[in-house]
Amino acid sequence: MTYLENLSIYIVYAAVVLAYIWIAKKWRDVATRKFDDDKEIEQNGNMAVGLRRFGLYLGLAIGMSAALTGETLGFVNDLKTLAIEGALVLVMMMLSRFFNDAIILHGINNDDEAQAGNTAVGLVEAGSYIATGLIMFGAFSGGGGTVLQGYLSAMLFAVLGQVSLLIFFQAYEFVTSFNVREEVKAANPAAGLAVGCMLVALGVLLRASIAGDFQGWMVDIKSFALSTANGILLLLIFRKVIDWLFLPNTTLRVEVEKKRNVAAVAVTQACILALAIIIAGVI
């Protein structure tokens, strides 16, 4: 295949992904009725609105990229797969937003907070979207079974992954020394960054737990459950260890609640993400 032929294929794939991102933009434009997203981003420089769009677009692309991994089935078939999986990823992004509002940020009006410039809400939404994209990447990775089994398996594990994300958030709230929702509602960017990064870290683990060839429904479900449970447990344990090691003269609660110290949270969450990547590599 010549250089120009390869370049043409890359352009087509990029155009399809951009088309879905544009559809996602229009969906959010319509869903956000209280204010004009474009105006908030372009004229007001609203970071909260920009962050939620950042997470949506990046998560969508991550989820769609699974269609381009593995062995090629030919340009036309690969393009069809990208289009079909793109639509499914977009649907899951819509459901992710619903779960985000109903459970992760329960009691917080995301749109009102975003319009007011609540960066913490934007960071949590961004983390949720990116985590969903990682889950979808895992769901659409691998092969085995019939085409129908492949898509049914992908959607089943996408849902299981999303449920696991919500369960993990409840566990994270339980072991966290500060009131997560109250700090996010109070527009504390340090709390938003902590929650958003933890969601992404779990997304990394869930992607690895879900990815792989279809081996059978019960075998895959058992493997997913065991890998996810081990990953969550390790993440919660090492979260405490990381706080002790990298915040030796203070505590995470003090840095988040009293100081709103984004720098301190960034250091610890980078370690959490690094650990999640390593754990995912051996799941």
C-alpha positions in Angstrom: 0.0 0.0 0.0 1.4 3.4 -1.0 2.0 6.3 1.3 -1.0 8.3 -0.2 -3.3 5.3 0.3 -2.3 5.0 3.9 -2.7 8.7 4.4 -6.2 8.5 2.8 -7.2 5.7 5.2 -6.0 7.7 8.2 -7.9 10.7 7.1 -11.1 8.7 6.7 -10.8 7.2 10.2 -10.0 10.6 11.7 -13.1 12.1 9.9 -15.4 9.4 11.4 -14.1 10.0 14.9 -14.5 13.8 14.5 -18.0 13.2 13.2 -19.0 11.3 16.4 -17.3 14.0 18.5 -19.4 16.6 16.7 -22.5 14.6 17.3 -21.6 14.4 21.0 -21.1 18.2 21.0 -24.6 18.7 19.5 -26.1 16.2 22.0 -24.6 18.2 24.9 -25.6 21.5 23.3 -29.2 20.3 23.3 -29.1 18.7 26.7 -27.6 21.8 28.3 -30.6 24.1 28.1 -29.8 26.6 30.8 -26.9 28.2 29.0 -24.9 28.3 25.8 -21.9 26.0 26.1 -20.1 27.7 23.2 -20.5 31.1 24.7 -19.3 29.9 28.1 -16.2 28.4 26.5 -15.3 31.0 23.9 -16.4 34.2 25.6 -16.3 33.5 29.3 -13.5 31.0 29.4 -15.5 28.8 31.7 -13.1 26.1 32.8 -15.8 23.8 34.2 -17.7 23.7 30.9 -14.4 23.2 29.0 -13.4 20.3 31.3 -16.6 18.4 30.9 -16.3 18.7 27.2 -12.6 17.7 27.3 -13.6 14.5 29.1 -16.5 13.7 26.8 -14.5 14.1 23.6 -11.4 12.3 24.9 -13.4 9.4 26.4 -15.3 9.0 23.2 -12.1 8.7 21.1 -10.6 6.3 23.6 -13.6 4.0 23.4 -13.8 4.2 19.6 -10.1 3.4 19.2 -10.6 -0.2 20.2 -12.1 -0.8 16.7 -8.7 0.0 15.2 -6.7 -2.4 17.3 -6.0 -6.1 16.5 -5.9 -7.6 13.0 -7.5 -5.7 10.2 -10.5 -7.1 8.3 -10.0 -4.8 5.4 -10.7 -1.1 5.1 -14.4 -1.3 4.5 -15.1 -3.8 7.3 -12.9 -1.9 9.7 -14.7 1.3 8.8 -18.1 -0.4 9.5 -16.8 -1.6 12.8 -15.6 1.9 13.7 -19.0 3.4 12.8 -21.0 0.7 14.8 -18.8 0.8 17.8 -18.7 4.6 17.7 -22.5 4.7 18.0 -22.5 2.2 20.9 -19.7 4.2 22.7 -21.7 7.4 22.3 -24.8 5.8 23.8 -22.8 4.6 26.8 -21.4 8.2 27.2 -25.0 9.4 27.4 -25.8 6.8 30.1 -22.5 7.7 31.9 -23.7 11.3 32.2 -27.0 10.1 33.7 -25.2 7.9 36.3 -22.8 10.7 37.0 -25.7 13.1 37.8 -27.8 10.5 39.7 -25.1 8.8 41.8 -21.6 10.2 41.7 -22.7 13.8 42.1 -26.1 13.1 43.7 -27.6 16.3 45.1 -25.5 18.5 42.9 -27.0 20.2 39.8 -24.2 19.7 37.4 -25.4 22.3 34.8 -25.9 25.0 37.4 -22.5 24.4 39.0 -20.8 24.3 35.6 -22.4 27.6 34.6 -21.2 29.1 37.8 -17.6 27.9 37.0 -17.4 25.1 39.5 -14.1 23.5 38.2 -14.5 20.6 40.7 -17.7 19.4 39.0 -16.0 19.7 35.6 -13.1 17.6 36.8 -15.3 14.9 38.2 -17.4 14.8 34.9 -14.2 14.6 32.9 -12.9 11.7 34.9 -16.2 9.9 34.6 -16.3 10.3 30.8 -12.6 9.2 30.4 -13.2 6.2 32.7 -16.2 5.2 30.6 -14.2 5.5 27.4 -11.5 3.2 28.9 -14.3 0.7 29.9 -15.7 0.7 26.4 -12.2 0.2 24.9 -11.8 -2.9 27.1 -15.3 -4.1 26.1 -14.6 -3.9 22.4 -11.1 -5.3 22.6 -10.4 -9.0 21.8 -12.2 -11.5 19.6 -13.6 -15.0 19.8 -17.2 -16.2 19.4 -19.7 -15.0 16.8 -20.2 -11.4 15.8 -23.4 -11.3 17.8 -21.7 -12.8 20.9 -19.0 -10.2 20.5 -21.4 -7.3 20.6 -23.6 -8.8 23.4 -20.5 -9.5 25.4 -19.2 -6.0 24.8 -22.4 -4.3 26.0 -22.7 -6.7 29.0 -19.2 -5.9 30.2 -19.7 -2.2 29.4 -22.6 -2.2 31.8 -20.8 -4.3 34.4 -17.9 -1.9 34.1 -20.1 1.1 34.7 -21.7 -0.5 37.7 -18.3 -1.3 39.1 -17.3 2.3 38.6 -20.3 3.4 40.7 -19.6 0.8 43.4 -16.0 1.9 43.6 -17.1 5.5 44.1 -19.2 4.5 47.1 -16.2 2.6 48.5 -14.0 5.6 47.8 -16.3 7.9 49.6 -16.4 5.5 52.6 -12.6 5.4 53.1 -12.0 9.1 52.3 -11.4 11.3 55.2 -13.2 14.3 53.8 -16.8 14.7 52.5 -16.3 14.2 48.8 -19.7 15.6 47.6 -19.6 18.6 49.9 -16.2 19.6 48.8 -17.1 19.2 45.1 -20.2 21.2 45.6 -18.2 23.9 47.4 -16.1 24.2 44.2 -13.0 22.8 45.7 -10.7 22.0 42.7 -8.4 19.8 44.8 -11.4 17.5 45.7 -12.5 17.5 42.0 -9.1 16.5 40.8 -8.8 13.7 43.5 -12.2 12.2 42.5 -11.7 12.6 38.7 -8.3 10.9 38.8 -9.5 8.1 41.0 -12.3 7.4 38.4 -9.7 7.4 35.6 -7.5 5.0 37.6 -10.4 2.6 38.1 -11.2 3.0 34.4 -7.6 1.8 33.6 -8.1 -1.3 35.8 -11.6 -2.0 34.4 -10.3 -1.8 30.8 -7.7 -4.5 31.6 -10.2 -6.6 33.5 -12.7 -6.6 30.6 -10.3 -6.8 27.6 -9.5 -10.2 26.0 -11.0 -12.8 23.8 -14.4 -14.3 24.4 -14.0 -17.5 26.4 -17.6 -18.1 27.5 -20.1 -16.2 29.5 -19.4 -17.6 33.0 -15.7 -17.8 32.5 -15.4 -14.2 31.4 -17.8 -12.9 34.1 -15.8 -14.8 36.9 -12.5 -13.5 35.5 -13.9 -9.9 35.4 -15.2 -10.0 38.9 -12.0 -11.4 40.4 -9.7 -9.0 38.5 -11.9 -6.0 39.3 -12.2 -6.9 43.0 -8.4 -7.4 43.3 -7.7 -4.2 41.4 -10.1 -2.1 43.5 -8.7 -3.5 46.8 -5.1 -2.8 45.8 -6.0 0.7 44.6 -7.7 1.6 47.9 -4.9 0.1 50.0 -2.1 1.8 48.1 -4.0 5.0 48.1 -3.3 5.3 51.8 0.3 4.2 51.4 0.9 6.8 48.7 -0.5 9.5 51.0 1.9 8.6 53.7 4.9 8.4 51.4 4.3 11.5 49.3 2.6 13.8 51.8 5.0 13.1 54.8 4.4 16.4 56.6 0.6 16.6 56.3 -2.5 14.7 55.4 -4.7 14.5 52.3 -7.7 15.8 54.3 -5.8 18.9 55.4 -4.5 19.6 51.9 -8.0 19.2 50.3 -10.4 20.6 52.9 -8.3 23.4 54.5 -5.8 24.4 51.8 -7.5 23.3 48.6 -4.0 22.4 47.5 -4.2 21.2 43.9 -0.5 20.6 43.8 -0.5 18.1 46.6 -3.4 16.2 45.1 -1.8 16.2 41.7 1.3 14.5 43.1 -0.6 11.8 44.9 -3.0 11.2 42.1 -0.2 10.8 39.6 1.1 8.0 41.7 -2.3 6.4 41.9 -2.6 6.5 38.1 0.9 5.1 37.7 0.0 2.3 40.1 -3.3 1.6 38.2 -1.3 1.3 34.9 1.1 -1.2 36.5 -1.7 -3.3 38.1 -3.6 -3.3 34.8 -0.5 -4.7 33.1 -0.5 -7.8 35.2 -4.3 -8.4 35.5 
